C-alpha cells in the first residue's frame, strides 16, 4: 500500500480505509487460528487460576474460549496493527519525530510485556489468595469461568498500563511540562502518589500494594536518570 504524504482529505480517508480493512483481515485470521488452539490456551490460563471454576450458562464456556481467542488474536496481530498505524502517520512527521516515536513505541511494548509478566508470575497468585481469604463463615466461593477470564484480562492490563510510567515521565520532560529537577524535588509526593495508585489498582492488601509500588518506584528512578541525561544533552545542543 502506497503512503500518501500530501493529498486531499478524501485521499487520506481512502488510505485509512484500506489499512483498516487490512488490519481487520489479519485480526480475523489470527483470532480464527487462536480459536483452533483455544483449548491449549485455556489450559495455560487455568493453570494459574483457582482449582475449580463453574459455568453458569450453556454458552459460557464457548464465550470464554472465544474471548480468549480474540485476546490472543489481538496480541498476535499487534505488530501488524502498529506497523499499519505507523505507515499511516509517519509521512506527516519530521525525521527527529519519527526516531522519537519509534523509540517510545518500542519502550512502551517492552514495558507492557514486563508489566504483564510481573502480574502473571508474581502478583496473580497473591491476588487470588487475598480474595480467597475473604470467603469466610457462610461465604463459599464459586467462581465462574467468564468472571475469572474477565478478571485476569483486567488484572494483566492494569499492570501493563502501570508499567508505562517511564514513557510518561520522559514524554513530560521532552515536552517541557516538567524538568528532572522538579521531579526529584517532589520525589516524596510522587512516592505517595504511587502508593495511592497501587492501592487503587491492587486488592486491599498491603503486601500486594508494596509489590506494585516497589517496581513502579524503581521504574520512576530509572526514567528520572534517563530524563536527566536527555535533558542535559538537549540543553548542550
Helices and strands as residue ranges (DSSP letters): H 9-36, H 38-46, H 60-89, G 90-92, H 95-118, I 119-123, H 124-133, H 145-162, H 165-174, H 180-185, H 187-201, H 206-236
